[in-house]
Amino acid sequence: MPITAHEIETLLRESFPDAQITVQGDDGAHFAAEVIDASFAGKNRVQQQRAVYAALKGKMDGSHGELHALALTTKAPG
């Protein structure tokens, strides 16, 4: 079943409730997301992106994941 941009944002919001989150994409499989959150301060880009992927709770896991591609931008505010 295809996932929606709103569902991705909801999953991310659970882990990053105060973040500025933008999710774009409408084909059900390929999306772009920007997550700006204070928890990213002092973390490198890989650590930031791992935190976001963990928040997606397996939706990108392997060929059977609902989310097939996510162009991800992460950063701390300011």
Sequence and secondary structure as in RCSB ss.txt:
>XXXX:A:sequence
MPITAHEIETLLRESFPDAQITVQGDDGAHFAAEVIDASFAGKNRVQQQRAVYAALKGKMDGSHGELHALALTTK
APG
>XXXX:A:secstr
    HHHHHHHHHHH TTSEEEEE  SSSEEEEEEE GGGTT  HHHHHHHHHHHTTTTTSGGG S  EEEEEEE
   
